[in-house]
């Protein structure tokens, strides 16, 4: 994928649907996480710097491991 804008961003996806792009700041991350929590198990948050940052599935798996 070629970035049109060189500024770093977070992108929020729900399955294959792009939901929104956020600035790569603490506020951007917080806003993206808030929206991701509303979306449920299909939510994934990517960074233009680091690739996959968080997914709802990772969160569920971590929680399940903590319960064992």
N, CA and C atoms as an extended XYZ file, in Angstrom:
204
Properties=species:S:1:pos:R:3:atomname:S:1:resname:S:1:resid:I:1 pbc="F F F"
N         0.843       -1.174        0.000 N   UNK     1
C         0.000        0.000        0.000 CA  UNK     1
C         0.893        1.243        0.000 C   UNK     1
N         0.610        2.184       -0.840 N   UNK     2
C         1.360        3.431       -0.926 CA  UNK     2
C         0.639        4.487       -0.099 C   UNK     2
N         1.390        5.104        0.805 N   UNK     3
C         0.793        6.153        1.634 CA  UNK     3
C         0.756        7.455        0.852 C   UNK     3
N        -0.414        8.049        0.737 N   UNK     4
C        -0.543        9.340        0.074 CA  UNK     4
C        -0.007       10.454        0.945 C   UNK     4
N        -0.184       10.290        2.239 N   UNK     5
C         0.233       11.285        3.219 CA  UNK     5
C         1.366       10.669        4.031 C   UNK     5
N         2.490       11.339        4.134 N   UNK     6
C         3.666       10.776        4.803 CA  UNK     6
C         3.602       10.872        6.325 C   UNK     6
N         2.639       11.627        6.859 N   UNK     7
C         2.527       11.723        8.316 CA  UNK     7
C         2.084       10.380        8.891 C   UNK     7
N         2.663        9.956       10.029 N   UNK     8
C         2.264        8.680       10.630 CA  UNK     8
C         0.823        8.745       11.150 C   UNK     8
N         0.124        7.626       11.012 N   UNK     9
C        -1.279        7.556       11.415 CA  UNK     9
C        -1.591        6.217       12.066 C   UNK     9
N        -2.732        6.170       12.720 N   UNK    10
C        -3.369        4.928       13.143 CA  UNK    10
C        -4.581        4.745       12.249 C   UNK    10
N        -4.837        3.514       11.828 N   UNK    11
C        -6.051        3.235       11.072 CA  UNK    11
C        -6.844        2.170       11.821 C   UNK    11
N        -8.125        2.397       11.919 N   UNK    12
C        -9.027        1.478       12.593 CA  UNK    12
C        -9.856        0.738       11.552 C   UNK    12
N        -9.845       -0.576       11.649 N   UNK    13
C       -10.570       -1.442       10.721 CA  UNK    13
C       -11.555       -2.290       11.494 C   UNK    13
N       -12.671       -2.595       10.868 N   UNK    14
C       -13.628       -3.566       11.391 CA  UNK    14
C       -13.763       -4.629       10.314 C   UNK    14
N       -13.056       -5.727       10.499 N   UNK    15
C       -12.965       -6.728        9.438 CA  UNK    15
C       -12.193       -6.127        8.274 C   UNK    15
N       -12.801       -6.073        7.093 N   UNK    16
C       -12.130       -5.509        5.920 CA  UNK    16
C       -12.528       -4.059        5.655 C   UNK    16
N       -13.374       -3.492        6.515 N   UNK    17
C       -13.856       -2.125        6.316 CA  UNK    17
C       -13.016       -1.124        7.111 C   UNK    17
N       -12.449       -0.152        6.406 N   UNK    18
C       -11.732        0.936        7.060 CA  UNK    18
C       -12.759        1.838        7.746 C   UNK    18
N       -12.596        2.020        9.042 N   UNK    19
C       -13.533        2.841        9.814 CA  UNK    19
C       -13.075        4.293        9.842 C   UNK    19
N       -11.809        4.518       10.223 N   UNK    20
C       -11.322        5.892       10.345 CA  UNK    20
C        -9.805        5.890       10.468 C   UNK    20
N        -9.193        6.997       10.056 N   UNK    21
C        -7.758        7.221       10.235 CA  UNK    21
C        -7.579        8.297       11.299 C   UNK    21
N        -6.651        8.057       12.203 N   UNK    22
C        -6.387        8.963       13.320 CA  UNK    22
C        -4.931        9.437       13.274 C   UNK    22
N        -4.635       10.622       13.820 N   UNK    23
C        -3.242       11.067       13.895 CA  UNK    23
C        -2.443       10.153       14.832 C   UNK    23
N        -1.168       10.004       14.584 N   UNK    24
C        -0.298        9.136       15.383 CA  UNK    24
C         0.161        9.900       16.625 C   UNK    24
N        -0.793       10.169       17.488 N   UNK    25
C        -0.558       10.883       18.749 CA  UNK    25
C        -1.233       10.108       19.865 C   UNK    25
N        -0.975       10.486       21.096 N   UNK    26
C        -1.639        9.856       22.243 CA  UNK    26
C        -3.155       10.046       22.125 C   UNK    26
N        -3.576       11.250       21.749 N   UNK    27
C        -5.008       11.525       21.610 CA  UNK    27
C        -5.623       10.688       20.488 C   UNK    27
N        -4.882       10.554       19.387 N   UNK    28
C        -5.353        9.727       18.285 CA  UNK    28
C        -5.523        8.274       18.694 C   UNK    28
N        -4.543        7.760       19.433 N   UNK    29
C        -4.609        6.382       19.921 CA  UNK    29
C        -5.788        6.199       20.874 C   UNK    29
N        -5.973        7.141       21.781 N   UNK    30
C        -7.087        7.058       22.730 CA  UNK    30
C        -8.434        7.054       22.004 C   UNK    30
N        -8.592        7.943       21.041 N   UNK    31
C        -9.844        8.016       20.276 CA  UNK    31
C       -10.082        6.729       19.489 C   UNK    31
N        -9.032        6.217       18.880 N   UNK    32
C        -9.147        4.982       18.106 CA  UNK    32
C        -9.528        3.805       19.008 C   UNK    32
N        -8.933        3.726       20.177 N   UNK    33
C        -9.240        2.633       21.112 CA  UNK    33
C       -10.678        2.721       21.613 C   UNK    33
N       -11.139        3.925       21.893 N   UNK    34
C       -12.531        4.096       22.323 CA  UNK    34
C       -13.492        3.567       21.259 C   UNK    34
N       -13.265        3.952       20.020 N   UNK    35
C       -14.129        3.502       18.918 CA  UNK    35
C       -13.988        1.997       18.700 C   UNK    35
N       -12.775        1.477       18.815 N   UNK    36
C       -12.534        0.045       18.625 CA  UNK    36
C       -13.325       -0.784       19.629 C   UNK    36
N       -13.412       -0.307       20.852 N   UNK    37
C       -14.147       -1.038       21.888 CA  UNK    37
C       -15.637       -1.118       21.543 C   UNK    37
N       -16.150       -0.127       20.844 N   UNK    38
C       -17.556       -0.142       20.427 CA  UNK    38
C       -17.796       -1.142       19.298 C   UNK    38
N       -16.776       -1.403       18.488 N   UNK    39
C       -16.938       -2.228       17.292 CA  UNK    39
C       -17.004       -3.721       17.576 C   UNK    39
N       -16.332       -4.171       18.613 N   UNK    40
C       -16.378       -5.590       18.950 CA  UNK    40
C       -15.226       -6.396       18.379 C   UNK    40
N       -15.443       -7.702       18.244 N   UNK    41
C       -14.385       -8.678       17.964 CA  UNK    41
C       -13.667       -8.478       16.637 C   UNK    41
N       -14.263       -7.809       15.669 N   UNK    42
C       -13.622       -7.608       14.370 CA  UNK    42
C       -12.690       -6.414       14.311 C   UNK    42
N       -12.606       -5.637       15.385 N   UNK    43
C       -11.816       -4.403       15.381 CA  UNK    43
C       -10.314       -4.679       15.398 C   UNK    43
N        -9.591       -3.920       14.561 N   UNK    44
C        -8.120       -3.984       14.530 CA  UNK    44
C        -7.588       -2.575       14.349 C   UNK    44
N        -6.514       -2.281       15.045 N   UNK    45
C        -5.885       -0.964       14.980 CA  UNK    45
C        -4.460       -1.138       14.465 C   UNK    45
N        -4.153       -0.434       13.383 N   UNK    46
C        -2.829       -0.501       12.761 CA  UNK    46
C        -2.129        0.842       12.871 C   UNK    46
N        -0.813        0.790       12.955 N   UNK    47
C         0.025        1.981       12.931 CA  UNK    47
C         0.799        1.994       11.627 C   UNK    47
N         0.913        3.165       11.024 N   UNK    48
C         1.724        3.267        9.810 CA  UNK    48
C         3.203        3.051       10.131 C   UNK    48
N         3.558        3.099       11.398 N   UNK    49
C         4.947        2.865       11.819 CA  UNK    49
C         5.206        1.414       12.202 C   UNK    49
N         4.200        0.754       12.824 N   UNK    50
C         4.452       -0.537       13.465 CA  UNK    50
C         3.600       -1.697       12.990 C   UNK    50
N         2.736       -1.504       12.027 N   UNK    51
C         1.810       -2.536       11.566 CA  UNK    51
C         0.711       -2.747       12.606 C   UNK    51
N         0.342       -3.981       12.928 N   UNK    52
C        -0.763       -4.244       13.849 CA  UNK    52
C        -0.380       -3.826       15.263 C   UNK    52
N        -1.204       -2.982       15.855 N   UNK    53
C        -0.961       -2.491       17.213 CA  UNK    53
C        -1.860       -3.220       18.207 C   UNK    53
N        -3.119       -3.426       17.823 N   UNK    54
C        -4.090       -4.028       18.728 CA  UNK    54
C        -5.227       -4.634       17.924 C   UNK    54
N        -5.765       -5.729       18.423 N   UNK    55
C        -6.988       -6.277       17.836 CA  UNK    55
C        -7.874       -6.774       18.972 C   UNK    55
N        -9.160       -6.724       18.766 N   UNK    56
C       -10.103       -7.199       19.774 CA  UNK    56
C        -9.853       -8.676       20.058 C   UNK    56
N        -9.503       -9.431       19.021 N   UNK    57
C        -9.229      -10.864       19.207 CA  UNK    57
C        -8.038      -11.072       20.140 C   UNK    57
N        -6.985      -10.268       20.000 N   UNK    58
C        -5.826      -10.349       20.897 CA  UNK    58
C        -6.263      -10.080       22.329 C   UNK    58
N        -7.122       -9.094       22.503 N   UNK    59
C        -7.606       -8.715       23.816 CA  UNK    59
C        -8.377       -9.860       24.467 C   UNK    59
N        -9.241      -10.523       23.701 N   UNK    60
C       -10.022      -11.654       24.207 CA  UNK    60
C        -9.098      -12.814       24.569 C   UNK    60
N        -8.114      -13.088       23.721 N   UNK    61
C        -7.177      -14.183       23.991 CA  UNK    61
C        -6.350      -13.905       25.238 C   UNK    61
N        -5.905      -12.667       25.426 N   UNK    62
C        -5.159      -12.290       26.626 CA  UNK    62
C        -6.016      -12.466       27.874 C   UNK    62
N        -7.285      -12.049       27.782 N   UNK    63
C        -8.194      -12.170       28.908 CA  UNK    63
C        -8.403      -13.642       29.270 C   UNK    63
N        -8.596      -14.482       28.244 N   UNK    64
C        -8.815      -15.916       28.485 CA  UNK    64
C        -7.584      -16.548       29.144 C   UNK    64
N        -6.407      -16.157       28.712 N   UNK    65
C        -5.180      -16.684       29.308 CA  UNK    65
C        -5.063      -16.268       30.770 C   UNK    65
N        -5.480      -15.065       31.091 N   UNK    66
C        -5.447      -14.579       32.477 CA  UNK    66
C        -6.412      -15.357       33.364 C   UNK    66
N        -7.469      -15.898       32.795 N   UNK    67
C        -8.476      -16.632       33.579 CA  UNK    67
C        -8.067      -18.064       33.878 C   UNK    67
N        -7.038      -18.589       33.170 N   UNK    68
C        -6.626      -19.978       33.388 CA  UNK    68
C        -5.713      -20.125       34.567 C   UNK    68
